[in-house]
Amino acid sequence: MISRTSEKFRALFVLLPNSIKSQAKQAYLQFKKDPYHPSSVGWVE
């Protein structure tokens, strides 16, 4: 799966607190490992 970020995303990402960036990176790694994991698909009924 190809994942891309926009220039605007990268500019805003660097402004986030380190704790939030860490959480986002962990979530991305989980998504990259298993895109169908329940935590990766968003809202599930």
Secondary structure, DSSP 8 states (H G I E B T S, - for coil): ------HHHHHHHTTS-HHHHHHHHHHHHHHHH-TTSTTTS----
